[in-house]
C-alpha cells in the first residue's frame, strides 16, 4: 500500500514562520506591488523582520496606505515609507526609484514583485488580455530594472535586484500562455540584465514559486484549481507566502554574494 506524502512528511503542515536573523540589517529595500496579502507584502514584512528599512509601492493608494500602516505598527523602530506607483507607466516607475532613494537615503535592494495573471485559453484570448499581462508582468519588471540600474550606475555602493518569476516560466499549464510567456521573459531578463549589471556591482536573481496561496490569488484563480495544484506538490500543500519571501530575503542578503543571473525554484513539486 502506498502512503500519501501528507502522512509521512512533517512539512505537510506549514511550519511556523522562521524568525528574523538580521540578514538585511541596515539595508534599504524597495518592494513593488506590496499592498494586500500576497508575496509582495510578505517580502516587505520579511525585509523588516531581517532588519531593513522598507519602502513599499503599489498602484492602489488605499490598500498601499493600509499595508504601510500595518508594517509600521509592527516595526515601529524601523522606517516604513510608501509611494503610489502604476508600474505600467515609465514615468511613475522612474519617479518611484528616485523617490525611494530620496526617502530612504539610498537603495540597496529592489524586489520586483508586480505581476498579473488570469485564466484564458489562447483560442479565446484577445490582444488586450495578452498585452495587459505581458505589460504588467514582464515590461514592468524591465522598467523597474532599467530605472534601478541607472540609479546604481550613478552611485558606488552596488545593490541587489530580486525578481518574482514563476515555475510556469518552465512548465506548461492550461489557459496560462500569457502569464507563462511573461514569466519566462522575466527569467530571461534576469539572466541577461545580471551580466550587464555586474559592472555596477549589482546582482540580479529571481525566484520561481510554484504555488503560494493567498487571498488575492483566490480572486483570479478557482479554488478547485488551487486545490488541484496544491495536491500535486510533494508536501501536499501550497507554500505559505512567507516561505517565498524568506527565499527572496536570502537572495537579497550577503549570504549570496556570488550568485547572479540565477532563477531559484521555490517549489516542492515532484521531479
C-alpha positions in Angstrom: 0.0 0.0 0.0 1.3 3.5 -0.9 1.4 6.0 1.9 0.5 9.6 0.9 3.2 12.3 1.3 1.0 14.1 3.8 1.0 11.1 6.1 4.8 10.9 6.2 6.1 14.4 5.7 6.4 16.7 8.7 6.2 19.6 6.2 2.7 18.6 5.1 1.5 21.2 7.6 3.0 24.6 7.1 5.7 25.3 9.7 5.7 28.3 12.0 7.3 31.3 10.3 11.1 31.4 10.7 12.2 34.4 12.9 14.5 37.1 11.5 18.2 36.7 11.7 19.4 40.1 10.7 20.1 39.1 7.1 19.2 42.6 5.8 20.3 44.7 8.8 20.8 48.3 7.8 19.7 47.7 4.2 17.2 49.9 2.4 14.7 47.8 0.5 12.1 48.8 -2.1 9.2 46.4 -2.9 6.7 46.8 -5.8 3.1 45.6 -5.6 3.4 45.3 -1.9 -0.2 46.0 -0.9 -2.6 43.3 0.1 -1.9 39.8 1.3 0.5 38.3 -1.3 4.2 37.7 -1.8 4.9 41.5 -2.1 3.6 42.4 1.3 5.2 39.3 2.8 8.5 40.2 1.2 8.3 43.7 2.7 7.5 42.3 6.1 10.3 39.8 5.9 12.8 42.5 4.9 11.7 44.4 8.1 12.0 41.2 10.1 15.5 40.9 8.8 16.4 44.4 10.0 15.9 46.6 6.8 14.2 49.9 6.3 11.5 49.5 3.6 9.6 51.5 1.1 6.5 49.8 -0.3 4.8 50.6 -3.6 1.5 49.8 -5.3 -1.0 51.4 -7.7 -3.9 51.1 -5.2 -3.5 54.1 -2.9 -5.8 53.0 -0.1 -4.5 49.4 0.1 -1.0 50.7 0.0 -1.6 53.0 2.9 -3.2 50.2 4.9 -0.2 48.0 4.1 2.3 50.7 5.1 0.4 51.4 8.3 0.3 47.7 9.3 4.0 47.3 8.7 4.9 50.5 10.6 2.8 49.4 13.6 4.6 46.0 13.7 8.0 47.5 13.2 7.9 50.9 15.0 11.7 51.2 15.3 12.3 50.9 11.5 11.5 53.2 8.7 8.4 52.2 6.6 7.7 54.5 3.7 5.3 54.2 0.7 5.0 55.7 -2.8 2.0 55.1 -5.1 3.2 53.7 -8.5 1.5 52.3 -11.5 4.2 50.0 -12.9 2.6 50.3 -16.4 3.9 53.9 -16.5 7.6 54.5 -17.2 7.3 58.0 -15.7 5.9 56.6 -12.4 8.4 53.8 -12.2 11.3 56.3 -12.7 9.7 58.5 -10.0 9.5 55.5 -7.7 13.2 54.8 -7.8 14.2 58.4 -7.5 11.7 59.0 -4.7 12.7 55.8 -2.8 16.4 56.9 -2.9 15.4 60.2 -1.5 13.1 58.9 1.2 15.3 56.1 2.3 18.6 57.9 1.7 19.7 55.2 -0.7 18.5 51.9 -2.3 20.3 48.7 -1.6 17.6 46.2 -2.7 14.8 46.3 -5.2 12.2 43.5 -5.2 10.3 43.4 -8.4 7.1 41.7 -7.4 4.5 43.2 -9.7 2.6 40.8 -11.9 -0.8 40.0 -13.3 -2.3 36.6 -14.2 -5.7 35.2 -15.2 -7.1 32.1 -17.0 -7.8 32.3 -20.7 -7.1 29.7 -23.4 -5.1 31.0 -26.4 -8.0 30.4 -28.7 -10.2 32.8 -26.8 -7.5 35.3 -25.7 -7.8 38.9 -27.0 -4.8 41.1 -27.9 -5.8 43.3 -25.0 -5.6 40.4 -22.5 -2.2 39.3 -23.8 -0.8 42.8 -23.9 -2.0 43.6 -20.3 -0.5 40.5 -18.7 2.8 41.0 -20.6 2.9 44.7 -19.7 2.3 44.3 -16.0 4.3 41.1 -15.5 7.3 41.5 -17.9 7.6 45.0 -19.2 7.1 46.5 -15.7 10.0 44.4 -14.5 12.1 45.8 -17.3 11.0 49.3 -16.5 12.0 48.9 -12.8 15.2 47.1 -13.6 16.2 49.9 -16.0 15.5 52.6 -13.5 17.3 50.8 -10.7 20.4 50.1 -12.9 20.5 53.8 -13.9 20.4 54.6 -10.2 23.1 52.1 -9.2 25.3 53.2 -12.1 25.3 56.7 -10.6 26.4 55.6 -7.1 29.3 53.4 -5.9 27.7 51.1 -3.3 26.2 48.4 -5.6 23.0 46.7 -4.9 20.7 43.7 -5.5 17.5 43.1 -7.5 15.3 40.1 -6.9 12.6 39.4 -9.5 9.4 37.3 -8.9 9.1 34.8 -11.7 7.2 31.5 -11.6 7.6 27.8 -12.3 5.3 28.4 -15.3 8.2 30.0 -17.0 9.4 26.4 -17.3 6.2 24.4 -17.2 3.0 24.3 -19.2 -0.4 24.9 -17.7 -3.8 25.2 -19.4 -5.0 28.8 -20.0 -1.8 30.4 -18.8 0.0 31.1 -22.0 0.2 34.9 -21.5 1.3 34.6 -17.9 3.8 31.8 -18.6 5.3 33.7 -21.5 5.7 36.8 -19.3 7.3 34.8 -16.5 9.7 33.1 -18.9 10.5 36.6 -20.1 11.3 37.7 -16.5 13.7 34.7 -16.3 15.5 35.7 -19.5 15.5 39.4 -18.4 17.0 38.3 -15.1 19.8 36.4 -16.8 20.7 39.0 -19.4 20.5 42.0 -17.2 22.6 40.3 -14.5 25.5 40.1 -16.9 25.2 43.8 -17.7 24.7 44.8 -14.0 27.9 43.1 -12.8 30.0 46.0 -13.9 27.9 48.2 -11.5 28.4 45.8 -8.6 24.8 44.8 -8.8 23.4 41.2 -8.5 20.1 40.2 -10.1 18.4 36.9 -9.4 14.8 35.7 -9.4 12.6 33.3 -7.5 10.2 31.0 -9.3 7.4 29.9 -6.9 5.1 27.1 -7.8 2.0 28.0 -5.8 1.8 30.3 -2.8 -1.8 30.6 -1.6 -3.2 34.0 -0.5 -6.4 36.0 -0.8 -5.6 37.8 -4.0 -4.7 34.6 -5.8 -8.1 33.2 -4.9 -9.8 36.2 -6.7 -8.2 35.4 -10.0 -8.0 31.5 -9.9 -10.6 29.0 -9.0 -10.5 27.2 -5.6 -10.8 23.9 -7.5 -7.6 24.6 -9.5 -5.7 25.9 -6.4 -6.6 22.7 -4.6 -5.5 20.6 -7.5 -2.2 22.4 -7.8 -1.5 22.2 -4.1 -2.3 18.5 -4.0 0.4 18.0 -6.7 3.1 19.4 -4.5 5.4 16.9 -2.7 4.3 18.2 0.6 0.6 18.1 -0.4 0.1 21.8 0.2 0.8 25.2 -1.3 3.6 27.4 0.0 3.0 30.0 2.6 3.8 33.4 1.3 6.4 33.9 4.0 8.3 30.8 2.7 8.7 32.5 -0.7 9.6 35.8 1.0 12.3 34.1 3.1 14.0 32.9 -0.1 13.8 36.4 -1.6 15.4 37.8 1.6 18.2 35.2 1.3 18.8 36.3 -2.3 18.9 39.9 -1.3 21.3 39.3 1.5 25.1 39.0 1.7 24.7 35.2 2.0 24.5 35.1 -1.8 27.2 37.5 -2.9 28.5 35.2 -5.7 25.0 34.4 -7.1 23.7 36.3 -10.0 21.6 35.6 -13.1 20.0 32.7 -11.4 16.4 31.6 -11.1 15.7 29.8 -7.8 12.7 27.5 -7.8 10.6 27.8 -4.7 8.7 24.6 -5.2 8.1 21.2 -3.7 6.8 19.7 -6.9 7.8 16.1 -7.7 10.6 15.6 -10.2 
